[in-house]
Amino acid sequence: MGYIFLIMTWLLAGAVWGGIGVAVGPGILMLLVGAIVAGCGCLYSLSERLFGYQLNYAWAGLSIFIASLMVIIFAVPSLKFTGPGHIYMAAFVLIPSYLILFAVRKLATKF
């Protein structure tokens, strides 16, 4: 039951965050970015659960953030951002990396 909760939490939160990005951000690409963050976070959380939550929040969130950015850079190589565009993309990836991880770790003990 815990694994299903973990997967559904990441996928639902990634879809919601991507929808928010589509509504206020530059367009439909933000839905793809939300899905990439959800996928990276889900894979990380599943592997972390197998190994017993050995990293603290800062390192865990940072690893999800960096993995998500690398996947975005390699998956969509035609992105041409200005300086503010890079900052917006980094913030858009950074916020769910930590928020969803916090929710998963807090709620994982209840299920």
Biopython code that builds the backbone (N, CA, C, O; Angstrom):
import numpy as np
from Bio.PDB.StructureBuilder import StructureBuilder

atoms = [
    (1, "MET", "N", (0.822, -1.192, 0.000)),
    (1, "MET", "CA", (0.000, 0.000, 0.000)),
    (1, "MET", "C", (0.869, 1.260, 0.000)),
    (1, "MET", "O", (0.513, 2.266, -0.614)),
    (2, "GLY", "N", (1.994, 1.198, 0.684)),
    (2, "GLY", "CA", (2.864, 2.359, 0.775)),
    (2, "GLY", "C", (3.463, 2.762, -0.562)),
    (2, "GLY", "O", (3.638, 3.949, -0.836)),
    (3, "TYR", "N", (3.778, 1.770, -1.399)),
    (3, "TYR", "CA", (4.357, 2.084, -2.701)),
    (3, "TYR", "C", (3.335, 2.741, -3.623)),
    (3, "TYR", "O", (3.670, 3.657, -4.374)),
    (4, "ILE", "N", (2.098, 2.276, -3.565)),
    (4, "ILE", "CA", (1.040, 2.885, -4.378)),
    (4, "ILE", "C", (0.812, 4.327, -3.940)),
    (4, "ILE", "O", (0.656, 5.219, -4.774)),
    (5, "PHE", "N", (0.792, 4.552, -2.621)),
    (5, "PHE", "CA", (0.644, 5.912, -2.098)),
    (5, "PHE", "C", (1.777, 6.804, -2.582)),
    (5, "PHE", "O", (1.552, 7.947, -2.980)),
    (6, "LEU", "N", (2.976, 6.285, -2.548)),
    (6, "LEU", "CA", (4.149, 7.050, -2.959)),
    (6, "LEU", "C", (4.069, 7.428, -4.441)),
    (6, "LEU", "O", (4.305, 8.581, -4.801)),
    (7, "ILE", "N", (3.743, 6.480, -5.278)),
    (7, "ILE", "CA", (3.652, 6.741, -6.717)),
    (7, "ILE", "C", (2.528, 7.727, -7.020)),
    (7, "ILE", "O", (2.717, 8.674, -7.784)),
    (8, "MET", "N", (1.370, 7.506, -6.425)),
    (8, "MET", "CA", (0.231, 8.386, -6.692)),
    (8, "MET", "C", (0.473, 9.806, -6.179)),
    (8, "MET", "O", (0.044, 10.771, -6.811)),
    (9, "THR", "N", (1.151, 9.939, -5.049)),
    (9, "THR", "CA", (1.455, 11.267, -4.519)),
    (9, "THR", "C", (2.331, 12.048, -5.490)),
    (9, "THR", "O", (2.031, 13.201, -5.801)),
    (10, "TRP", "N", (3.407, 11.438, -5.972)),
    (10, "TRP", "CA", (4.302, 12.127, -6.892)),
    (10, "TRP", "C", (3.616, 12.454, -8.211)),
    (10, "TRP", "O", (3.767, 13.558, -8.735)),
    (11, "LEU", "N", (2.857, 11.491, -8.751)),
    (11, "LEU", "CA", (2.223, 11.734, -10.051)),
    (11, "LEU", "C", (1.126, 12.786, -9.963)),
    (11, "LEU", "O", (1.016, 13.642, -10.842)),
    (12, "LEU", "N", (0.319, 12.732, -8.919)),
    (12, "LEU", "CA", (-0.742, 13.723, -8.763)),
    (12, "LEU", "C", (-0.159, 15.117, -8.526)),
    (12, "LEU", "O", (-0.605, 16.095, -9.126)),
    (13, "ALA", "N", (0.835, 15.195, -7.649)),
    (13, "ALA", "CA", (1.446, 16.499, -7.371)),
    (13, "ALA", "C", (2.169, 17.047, -8.602)),
    (13, "ALA", "O", (2.136, 18.253, -8.847)),
    (14, "GLY", "N", (2.815, 16.184, -9.373)),
    (14, "GLY", "CA", (3.464, 16.637, -10.602)),
    (14, "GLY", "C", (2.468, 17.154, -11.624)),
    (14, "GLY", "O", (2.728, 18.143, -12.308)),
    (15, "ALA", "N", (1.320, 16.480, -11.729)),
    (15, "ALA", "CA", (0.284, 16.934, -12.666)),
    (15, "ALA", "C", (-0.312, 18.267, -12.224)),
    (15, "ALA", "O", (-0.543, 19.154, -13.046)),
    (16, "VAL", "N", (-0.559, 18.405, -10.920)),
    (16, "VAL", "CA", (-1.107, 19.673, -10.410)),
    (16, "VAL", "C", (-0.098, 20.799, -10.604)),
    (16, "VAL", "O", (-0.456, 21.891, -11.044)),
    (17, "TRP", "N", (1.154, 20.533, -10.277)),
    (17, "TRP", "CA", (2.185, 21.560, -10.427)),
    (17, "TRP", "C", (2.380, 21.924, -11.898)),
    (17, "TRP", "O", (2.573, 23.095, -12.225)),
    (18, "GLY", "N", (2.331, 20.930, -12.783)),
    (18, "GLY", "CA", (2.410, 21.215, -14.214)),
    (18, "GLY", "C", (1.222, 22.030, -14.697)),
    (18, "GLY", "O", (1.378, 22.913, -15.541)),
    (19, "GLY", "N", (0.034, 21.742, -14.170)),
    (19, "GLY", "CA", (-1.155, 22.525, -14.516)),
    (19, "GLY", "C", (-1.047, 23.964, -14.062)),
    (19, "GLY", "O", (-1.462, 24.883, -14.768)),
    (20, "ILE", "N", (-0.485, 24.156, -12.879)),
    (20, "ILE", "CA", (-0.255, 25.522, -12.397)),
    (20, "ILE", "C", (0.731, 26.234, -13.319)),
    (20, "ILE", "O", (0.551, 27.408, -13.641)),
    (21, "GLY", "N", (1.762, 25.526, -13.738)),
    (21, "GLY", "CA", (2.737, 26.116, -14.654)),
    (21, "GLY", "C", (2.134, 26.483, -15.995)),
    (21, "GLY", "O", (2.497, 27.501, -16.585)),
    (22, "VAL", "N", (1.208, 25.654, -16.484)),
    (22, "VAL", "CA", (0.531, 25.976, -17.744)),
    (22, "VAL", "C", (-0.331, 27.218, -17.569)),
    (22, "VAL", "O", (-0.404, 28.060, -18.464)),
    (23, "ALA", "N", (-0.986, 27.332, -16.414)),
    (23, "ALA", "CA", (-1.888, 28.466, -16.178)),
    (23, "ALA", "C", (-1.142, 29.786, -16.032)),
    (23, "ALA", "O", (-1.582, 30.802, -16.572)),
    (24, "VAL", "N", (-0.017, 29.791, -15.311)),
    (24, "VAL", "CA", (0.676, 31.051, -15.050)),
    (24, "VAL", "C", (2.009, 31.167, -15.776)),
    (24, "VAL", "O", (2.611, 32.241, -15.797)),
    (25, "GLY", "N", (2.470, 30.083, -16.367)),
    (25, "GLY", "CA", (3.794, 30.089, -16.972)),
    (25, "GLY", "C", (3.765, 30.247, -18.472)),
    (25, "GLY", "O", (2.782, 30.722, -19.042)),
    (26, "PRO", "N", (4.839, 29.851, -19.101)),
    (26, "PRO", "CA", (4.979, 30.075, -20.535)),
    (26, "PRO", "C", (4.159, 29.148, -21.427)),
    (26, "PRO", "O", (4.033, 29.431, -22.619)),
    (27, "GLY", "N", (3.603, 28.074, -20.920)),
    (27, "GLY", "CA", (2.766, 27.249, -21.786)),
    (27, "GLY", "C", (2.766, 25.784, -21.425)),
    (27, "GLY", "O", (3.067, 25.403, -20.294)),
    (28, "ILE", "N", (2.426, 24.973, -22.398)),
    (28, "ILE", "CA", (2.206, 23.548, -22.187)),
    (28, "ILE", "C", (3.493, 22.811, -21.812)),
    (28, "ILE", "O", (3.436, 21.709, -21.266)),
    (29, "LEU", "N", (4.631, 23.398, -22.096)),
    (29, "LEU", "CA", (5.897, 22.778, -21.723)),
    (29, "LEU", "C", (5.990, 22.571, -20.214)),
    (29, "LEU", "O", (6.649, 21.636, -19.759)),
    (30, "MET", "N", (5.345, 23.424, -19.442)),
    (30, "MET", "CA", (5.393, 23.292, -17.988)),
    (30, "MET", "C", (4.725, 22.000, -17.513)),
    (30, "MET", "O", (5.093, 21.469, -16.465)),
    (31, "LEU", "N", (3.758, 21.493, -18.262)),
    (31, "LEU", "CA", (3.148, 20.208, -17.928)),
    (31, "LEU", "C", (4.166, 19.087, -18.097)),
    (31, "LEU", "O", (4.210, 18.159, -17.290)),
    (32, "LEU", "N", (4.978, 19.171, -19.136)),
    (32, "LEU", "CA", (6.054, 18.206, -19.339)),
    (32, "LEU", "C", (7.089, 18.318, -18.230)),
    (32, "LEU", "O", (7.581, 17.303, -17.737)),
    (33, "VAL", "N", (7.418, 19.520, -17.840)),
    (33, "VAL", "CA", (8.380, 19.728, -16.758)),
    (33, "VAL", "C", (7.835, 19.159, -15.447)),
    (33, "VAL", "O", (8.575, 18.518, -14.700)),
    (34, "GLY", "N", (6.557, 19.383, -15.161)),
    (34, "GLY", "CA", (5.943, 18.805, -13.967)),
    (34, "GLY", "C", (5.983, 17.292, -13.985)),
    (34, "GLY", "O", (6.208, 16.668, -12.948)),
    (35, "ALA", "N", (5.770, 16.688, -15.148)),
    (35, "ALA", "CA", (5.834, 15.230, -15.266)),
    (35, "ALA", "C", (7.254, 14.718, -15.071)),
    (35, "ALA", "O", (7.451, 13.663, -14.468)),
    (36, "ILE", "N", (8.239, 15.446, -15.569)),
    (36, "ILE", "CA", (9.637, 15.046, -15.388)),
    (36, "ILE", "C", (10.027, 15.118, -13.922)),
    (36, "ILE", "O", (10.671, 14.202, -13.411)),
    (37, "VAL", "N", (9.649, 16.189, -13.238)),
    (37, "VAL", "CA", (9.946, 16.311, -11.806)),
    (37, "VAL", "C", (9.256, 15.189, -11.036)),
    (37, "VAL", "O", (9.850, 14.599, -10.134)),
    (38, "ALA", "N", (8.013, 14.892, -11.385)),
    (38, "ALA", "CA", (7.287, 13.818, -10.710)),
    (38, "ALA", "C", (7.951, 12.469, -10.952)),
    (38, "ALA", "O", (8.064, 11.658, -10.033)),
    (39, "GLY", "N", (8.386, 12.227, -12.171)),
    (39, "GLY", "CA", (9.046, 10.958, -12.473)),
    (39, "GLY", "C", (10.362, 10.795, -11.739)),
    (39, "GLY", "O", (10.630, 9.735, -11.174)),
    (40, "CYS", "N", (11.185, 11.832, -11.741)),
    (40, "CYS", "CA", (12.468, 11.770, -11.030)),
    (40, "CYS", "C", (12.261, 11.621, -9.530)),
    (40, "CYS", "O", (12.945, 10.834, -8.876)),
    (41, "GLY", "N", (11.319, 12.375, -8.993)),
    (41, "GLY", "CA", (11.046, 12.284, -7.563)),
    (41, "GLY", "C", (10.479, 10.944, -7.166)),
    (41, "GLY", "O", (10.816, 10.413, -6.108)),
    (42, "CYS", "N", (9.619, 10.388, -8.005)),
    (42, "CYS", "CA", (9.027, 9.087, -7.723)),
    (42, "CYS", "C", (10.102, 8.000, -7.725)),
    (42, "CYS", "O", (10.145, 7.169, -6.818)),
    (43, "LEU", "N", (10.960, 8.001, -8.730)),
    (43, "LEU", "CA", (12.042, 7.017, -8.766)),
    (43, "LEU", "C", (12.974, 7.172, -7.574)),
    (43, "LEU", "O", (13.407, 6.182, -6.985)),
    (44, "TYR", "N", (13.282, 8.416, -7.218)),
    (44, "TYR", "CA", (14.147, 8.638, -6.068)),
    (44, "TYR", "C", (13.490, 8.139, -4.786)),
    (44, "TYR", "O", (14.129, 7.459, -3.983)),
    (45, "SER", "N", (12.215, 8.474, -4.590)),
    (45, "SER", "CA", (11.536, 8.083, -3.355)),
    (45, "SER", "C", (11.372, 6.577, -3.243)),
    (45, "SER", "O", (11.461, 6.021, -2.148)),
    (46, "LEU", "N", (11.132, 5.911, -4.370)),
    (46, "LEU", "CA", (11.034, 4.453, -4.334)),
    (46, "LEU", "C", (12.367, 3.825, -3.951)),
    (46, "LEU", "O", (12.408, 2.903, -3.137)),
    (47, "SER", "N", (13.453, 4.316, -4.531)),
    (47, "SER", "CA", (14.761, 3.767, -4.175)),
    (47, "SER", "C", (15.142, 4.136, -2.749)),
    (47, "SER", "O", (15.767, 3.341, -2.048)),
    (48, "GLU", "N", (14.775, 5.321, -2.321)),
    (48, "GLU", "CA", (15.081, 5.738, -0.955)),
    (48, "GLU", "C", (14.315, 4.892, 0.058)),
    (48, "GLU", "O", (14.837, 4.562, 1.123)),
    (49, "ARG", "N", (13.098, 4.552, -0.272)),
    (49, "ARG", "CA", (12.301, 3.723, 0.631)),
    (49, "ARG", "C", (12.930, 2.342, 0.785)),
    (49, "ARG", "O", (12.897, 1.758, 1.868)),
    (50, "LEU", "N", (13.500, 1.824, -0.295)),
    (50, "LEU", "CA", (14.162, 0.526, -0.218)),
    (50, "LEU", "C", (15.385, 0.568, 0.688)),
    (50, "LEU", "O", (15.698, -0.413, 1.362)),
    (51, "PHE", "N", (16.076, 1.706, 0.703)),
    (51, "PHE", "CA", (17.297, 1.818, 1.488)),
    (51, "PHE", "C", (17.099, 2.463, 2.847)),
    (51, "PHE", "O", (18.076, 2.668, 3.567)),
    (52, "GLY", "N", (15.881, 2.788, 3.221)),
    (52, "GLY", "CA", (15.593, 3.219, 4.581)),
    (52, "GLY", "C", (15.768, 4.693, 4.880)),
    (52, "GLY", "O", (16.165, 5.028, 5.997)),
    (53, "TYR", "N", (15.495, 5.594, 3.946)),
    (53, "TYR", "CA", (15.515, 7.046, 4.195)),
    (53, "TYR", "C", (16.816, 7.494, 4.858)),
    (53, "TYR", "O", (16.800, 8.017, 5.973)),
    (54, "GLN", "N", (17.927, 7.291, 4.182)),
    (54, "GLN", "CA", (19.216, 7.603, 4.784)),
    (54, "GLN", "C", (19.667, 9.048, 4.567)),
    (54, "GLN", "O", (20.529, 9.526, 5.305)),
    (55, "LEU", "N", (19.121, 9.750, 3.592)),
    (55, "LEU", "CA", (19.518, 11.137, 3.345)),
    (55, "LEU", "C", (18.571, 12.104, 4.038)),
    (55, "LEU", "O", (17.385, 11.817, 4.197)),
    (56, "ASN", "N", (19.101, 13.253, 4.448)),
    (56, "ASN", "CA", (18.214, 14.272, 5.019)),
    (56, "ASN", "C", (17.529, 15.039, 3.894)),
    (56, "ASN", "O", (17.810, 14.808, 2.718)),
    (57, "TYR", "N", (16.634, 15.947, 4.255)),
    (57, "TYR", "CA", (15.826, 16.652, 3.258)),
    (57, "TYR", "C", (16.662, 17.448, 2.266)),
    (57, "TYR", "O", (16.373, 17.448, 1.069)),
    (58, "ALA", "N", (17.679, 18.114, 2.747)),
    (58, "ALA", "CA", (18.453, 18.994, 1.866)),
    (58, "ALA", "C", (19.106, 18.210, 0.727)),
    (58, "ALA", "O", (19.001, 18.607, -0.433)),
    (59, "TRP", "N", (19.767, 17.121, 1.042)),
    (59, "TRP", "CA", (20.440, 16.338, 0.006)),
    (59, "TRP", "C", (19.453, 15.592, -0.875)),
    (59, "TRP", "O", (19.673, 15.459, -2.079)),
    (60, "ALA", "N", (18.371, 15.107, -0.289)),
    (60, "ALA", "CA", (17.364, 14.392, -1.076)),
    (60, "ALA", "C", (16.697, 15.328, -2.081)),
    (60, "ALA", "O", (16.560, 14.983, -3.255)),
    (61, "GLY", "N", (16.285, 16.502, -1.631)),
    (61, "GLY", "CA", (15.668, 17.470, -2.535)),
    (61, "GLY", "C", (16.633, 17.955, -3.601)),
    (61, "GLY", "O", (16.245, 18.153, -4.752)),
    (62, "LEU", "N", (17.894, 18.148, -3.218)),
    (62, "LEU", "CA", (18.897, 18.595, -4.186)),
    (62, "LEU", "C", (19.132, 17.544, -5.264)),
    (62, "LEU", "O", (19.294, 17.886, -6.435)),
    (63, "SER", "N", (19.153, 16.273, -4.883)),
    (63, "SER", "CA", (19.360, 15.234, -5.892)),
    (63, "SER", "C", (18.175, 15.144, -6.851)),
    (63, "SER", "O", (18.373, 14.915, -8.044)),
    (64, "ILE", "N", (16.947, 15.320, -6.355)),
    (64, "ILE", "CA", (15.775, 15.337, -7.239)),
    (64, "ILE", "C", (15.838, 16.551, -8.162)),
    (64, "ILE", "O", (15.543, 16.445, -9.353)),
    (65, "PHE", "N", (16.220, 17.697, -7.617)),
    (65, "PHE", "CA", (16.319, 18.938, -8.391)),
    (65, "PHE", "C", (17.331, 18.805, -9.530)),
    (65, "PHE", "O", (17.030, 19.154, -10.672)),
    (66, "ILE", "N", (18.511, 18.308, -9.227)),
    (66, "ILE", "CA", (19.559, 18.192, -10.245)),
    (66, "ILE", "C", (19.189, 17.149, -11.289)),
    (66, "ILE", "O", (19.394, 17.368, -12.483)),
    (67, "ALA", "N", (18.643, 16.013, -10.848)),
    (67, "ALA", "CA", (18.231, 14.985, -11.814)),
    (67, "ALA", "C", (17.142, 15.515, -12.738)),
    (67, "ALA", "O", (17.169, 15.262, -13.942)),
    (68, "SER", "N", (16.192, 16.245, -12.180)),
    (68, "SER", "CA", (15.112, 16.802, -13.002)),
    (68, "SER", "C", (15.644, 17.813, -14.009)),
    (68, "SER", "O", (15.242, 17.800, -15.173)),
    (69, "LEU", "N", (16.536, 18.679, -13.576)),
    (69, "LEU", "CA", (17.110, 19.663, -14.506)),
    (69, "LEU", "C", (17.897, 18.996, -15.629)),
    (69, "LEU", "O", (17.815, 19.418, -16.783)),
    (70, "MET", "N", (18.663, 17.951, -15.292)),
    (70, "MET", "CA", (19.428, 17.257, -16.324)),
    (70, "MET", "C", (18.511, 16.570, -17.328)),
    (70, "MET", "O", (18.775, 16.606, -18.530)),
    (71, "VAL", "N", (17.442, 15.946, -16.852)),
    (71, "VAL", "CA", (16.496, 15.302, -17.769)),
    (71, "VAL", "C", (15.831, 16.348, -18.655)),
    (71, "VAL", "O", (15.651, 16.121, -19.851)),
    (72, "ILE", "N", (15.463, 17.490, -18.082)),
    (72, "ILE", "CA", (14.834, 18.555, -18.876)),
    (72, "ILE", "C", (15.799, 19.072, -19.940)),
    (72, "ILE", "O", (15.398, 19.281, -21.085)),
    (73, "ILE", "N", (17.048, 19.276, -19.582)),
    (73, "ILE", "CA", (18.033, 19.786, -20.542)),
    (73, "ILE", "C", (18.259, 18.790, -21.673)),
    (73, "ILE", "O", (18.365, 19.184, -22.835)),
    (74, "PHE", "N", (18.333, 17.490, -21.338)),
    (74, "PHE", "CA", (18.572, 16.489, -22.375)),
    (74, "PHE", "C", (17.311, 16.118, -23.150)),
    (74, "PHE", "O", (17.398, 15.759, -24.325)),
    (75, "ALA", "N", (16.148, 16.198, -22.520)),
    (75, "ALA", "CA", (14.900, 15.828, -23.199)),
    (75, "ALA", "C", (14.432, 16.919, -24.154)),
    (75, "ALA", "O", (13.866, 16.629, -25.208)),
    (76, "VAL", "N", (14.666, 18.158, -23.788)),
    (76, "VAL", "CA", (14.213, 19.281, -24.619)),
    (76, "VAL", "C", (15.428, 20.164, -24.915)),
    (76, "VAL", "O", (15.585, 21.223, -24.306)),
    (77, "PRO", "N", (16.288, 19.736, -25.847)),
    (77, "PRO", "CA", (17.507, 20.509, -26.102)),
    (77, "PRO", "C", (17.262, 21.817, -26.843)),
    (77, "PRO", "O", (18.163, 22.652, -26.925)),
    (78, "SER", "N", (16.080, 22.009, -27.377)),
    (78, "SER", "CA", (15.823, 23.223, -28.151)),
    (78, "SER", "C", (15.351, 24.390, -27.296)),
    (78, "SER", "O", (14.971, 25.430, -27.834)),
    (79, "LEU", "N", (15.367, 24.239, -25.969)),
    (79, "LEU", "CA", (14.942, 25.344, -25.102)),
    (79, "LEU", "C", (15.927, 26.495, -25.208)),
    (79, "LEU", "O", (17.135, 26.310, -25.064)),
    (80, "LYS", "N", (15.414, 27.646, -25.452)),
    (80, "LYS", "CA", (16.235, 28.858, -25.528)),
    (80, "LYS", "C", (15.696, 29.838, -24.497)),
    (80, "LYS", "O", (14.705, 30.526, -24.738)),
    (81, "PHE", "N", (16.354, 29.894, -23.357)),
    (81, "PHE", "CA", (15.908, 30.772, -22.283)),
    (81, "PHE", "C", (16.827, 31.974, -22.158)),
    (81, "PHE", "O", (18.004, 31.929, -22.516)),
    (82, "THR", "N", (16.255, 33.047, -21.641)),
    (82, "THR", "CA", (17.049, 34.197, -21.229)),
    (82, "THR", "C", (17.419, 33.974, -19.764)),
    (82, "THR", "O", (17.101, 32.927, -19.199)),
    (83, "GLY", "N", (18.073, 34.925, -19.160)),
    (83, "GLY", "CA", (18.427, 34.807, -17.743)),
    (83, "GLY", "C", (17.220, 34.604, -16.846)),
    (83, "GLY", "O", (17.208, 33.667, -16.048)),
    (84, "PRO", "N", (16.196, 35.458, -16.949)),
    (84, "PRO", "CA", (15.003, 35.248, -16.118)),
    (84, "PRO", "C", (14.288, 33.932, -16.423)),
    (84, "PRO", "O", (13.661, 33.347, -15.540)),
    (85, "GLY", "N", (14.380, 33.468, -17.664)),
    (85, "GLY", "CA", (13.769, 32.186, -18.012)),
    (85, "GLY", "C", (14.431, 31.026, -17.302)),
    (85, "GLY", "O", (13.758, 30.098, -16.855)),
    (86, "HIS", "N", (15.757, 31.076, -17.198)),
    (86, "HIS", "CA", (16.478, 30.036, -16.462)),
    (86, "HIS", "C", (16.123, 30.066, -14.977)),
    (86, "HIS", "O", (15.956, 29.018, -14.353)),
    (87, "ILE", "N", (16.011, 31.261, -14.417)),
    (87, "ILE", "CA", (15.653, 31.379, -12.997)),
    (87, "ILE", "C", (14.241, 30.861, -12.760)),
    (87, "ILE", "O", (13.995, 30.167, -11.773)),
    (88, "TYR", "N", (13.316, 31.188, -13.648)),
    (88, "TYR", "CA", (11.940, 30.703, -13.522)),
    (88, "TYR", "C", (11.894, 29.177, -13.603)),
    (88, "TYR", "O", (11.209, 28.536, -12.806)),
    (89, "MET", "N", (12.616, 28.594, -14.556)),
    (89, "MET", "CA", (12.624, 27.137, -14.698)),
    (89, "MET", "C", (13.237, 26.479, -13.476)),
    (89, "MET", "O", (12.728, 25.466, -12.996)),
    (90, "ALA", "N", (14.327, 27.041, -12.967)),
    (90, "ALA", "CA", (14.953, 26.470, -11.776)),
    (90, "ALA", "C", (14.017, 26.544, -10.576)),
    (90, "ALA", "O", (13.918, 25.583, -9.813)),
    (91, "ALA", "N", (13.336, 27.659, -10.398)),
    (91, "ALA", "CA", (12.385, 27.776, -9.285)),
    (91, "ALA", "C", (11.205, 26.843, -9.481)),
    (91, "ALA", "O", (10.699, 26.263, -8.520)),
    (92, "PHE", "N", (10.767, 26.697, -10.724)),
    (92, "PHE", "CA", (9.629, 25.821, -11.010)),
    (92, "PHE", "C", (9.970, 24.361, -10.731)),
    (92, "PHE", "O", (9.084, 23.583, -10.378)),
    (93, "VAL", "N", (11.217, 23.979, -10.880)),
    (93, "VAL", "CA", (11.645, 22.613, -10.590)),
    (93, "VAL", "C", (11.999, 22.462, -9.114)),
    (93, "VAL", "O", (11.736, 21.415, -8.521)),
    (94, "LEU", "N", (12.585, 23.483, -8.519)),
    (94, "LEU", "CA", (13.051, 23.396, -7.132)),
    (94, "LEU", "C", (11.909, 23.295, -6.128)),
    (94, "LEU", "O", (11.989, 22.509, -5.184)),
    (95, "ILE", "N", (10.864, 24.065, -6.312)),
    (95, "ILE", "CA", (9.767, 24.098, -5.332)),
    (95, "ILE", "C", (9.110, 22.733, -5.157)),
    (95, "ILE", "O", (8.988, 22.279, -4.019)),
    (96, "PRO", "N", (8.678, 22.050, -6.225)),
    (96, "PRO", "CA", (8.054, 20.747, -5.975)),
    (96, "PRO", "C", (9.040, 19.685, -5.518)),
    (96, "PRO", "O", (8.643, 18.719, -4.867)),
    (97, "SER", "N", (10.322, 19.845, -5.848)),
    (97, "SER", "CA", (11.306, 18.865, -5.404)),
    (97, "SER", "C", (11.314, 18.749, -3.888)),
    (97, "SER", "O", (11.408, 17.647, -3.346)),
    (98, "TYR", "N", (11.216, 19.872, -3.209)),
    (98, "TYR", "CA", (11.234, 19.853, -1.750)),
    (98, "TYR", "C", (9.847, 19.693, -1.141)),
    (98, "TYR", "O", (9.695, 18.960, -0.164)),
    (99, "LEU", "N", (8.831, 20.358, -1.689)),
    (99, "LEU", "CA", (7.490, 20.288, -1.103)),
    (99, "LEU", "C", (6.908, 18.885, -1.149)),
    (99, "LEU", "O", (6.373, 18.397, -0.153)),
    (100, "ILE", "N", (7.009, 18.239, -2.297)),
    (100, "ILE", "CA", (6.441, 16.899, -2.420)),
    (100, "ILE", "C", (7.240, 15.913, -1.586)),
    (100, "ILE", "O", (6.663, 15.018, -0.967)),
    (101, "LEU", "N", (8.552, 16.060, -1.560)),
    (101, "LEU", "CA", (9.381, 15.176, -0.740)),
    (101, "LEU", "C", (9.020, 15.314, 0.733)),
    (101, "LEU", "O", (8.953, 14.315, 1.449)),
    (102, "PHE", "N", (8.787, 16.529, 1.187)),
    (102, "PHE", "CA", (8.379, 16.755, 2.575)),
    (102, "PHE", "C", (7.047, 16.071, 2.859)),
    (102, "PHE", "O", (6.892, 15.416, 3.889)),
    (103, "ALA", "N", (6.083, 16.221, 1.946)),
    (103, "ALA", "CA", (4.769, 15.595, 2.143)),
    (103, "ALA", "C", (4.870, 14.078, 2.137)),
    (103, "ALA", "O", (4.216, 13.407, 2.935)),
    (104, "VAL", "N", (5.677, 13.540, 1.251)),
    (104, "VAL", "CA", (5.824, 12.084, 1.179)),
    (104, "VAL", "C", (6.443, 11.550, 2.457)),
    (104, "VAL", "O", (6.006, 10.521, 2.972)),
    (105, "ARG", "N", (7.444, 12.227, 2.972)),
    (105, "ARG", "CA", (8.083, 11.734, 4.195)),
    (105, "ARG", "C", (7.198, 11.909, 5.422)),
    (105, "ARG", "O", (7.225, 11.067, 6.319)),
    (106, "LYS", "N", (6.423, 12.973, 5.483)),
    (106, "LYS", "CA", (5.535, 13.182, 6.629)),
    (106, "LYS", "C", (4.363, 12.211, 6.615)),
    (106, "LYS", "O", (3.988, 11.670, 7.655)),
    (107, "LEU", "N", (3.785, 11.991, 5.437)),
    (107, "LEU", "CA", (2.595, 11.156, 5.342)),
    (107, "LEU", "C", (2.901, 9.677, 5.172)),
    (107, "LEU", "O", (2.006, 8.845, 5.321)),
    (108, "ALA", "N", (4.144, 9.330, 4.863)),
    (108, "ALA", "CA", (4.483, 7.923, 4.630)),
    (108, "ALA", "C", (4.332, 7.087, 5.892)),
    (108, "ALA", "O", (4.073, 5.887, 5.803)),
    (109, "THR", "N", (4.486, 7.684, 7.044)),
    (109, "THR", "CA", (4.363, 6.922, 8.282)),
    (109, "THR", "C", (2.910, 6.628, 8.626)),
    (109, "THR", "O", (2.642, 5.758, 9.454)),
    (110, "LYS", "N", (1.964, 7.336, 8.007)),
    (110, "LYS", "CA", (0.556, 7.137, 8.319)),
    (110, "LYS", "C", (-0.081, 6.058, 7.460)),
    (110, "LYS", "O", (-1.173, 5.588, 7.776)),
    (111, "PHE", "N", (0.584, 5.654, 6.374)),
    (111, "PHE", "CA", (-0.004, 4.652, 5.486)),
    (111, "PHE", "C", (0.795, 3.384, 5.493)),
    (111, "PHE", "O", (0.443, 2.429, 4.800)),
]
sb = StructureBuilder()
sb.init_structure("model")
sb.init_model(0)
sb.init_chain("A")
sb.init_seg("    ")
for serial, (resi, resn, name, xyz) in enumerate(atoms, 1):
    if name == "N":
        sb.init_residue(resn, " ", resi, " ")
    sb.init_atom(name, np.array(xyz, "f"), 0.0, 1.0, " ", f" {name:<3s}", serial, name[0])
structure = sb.get_structure()
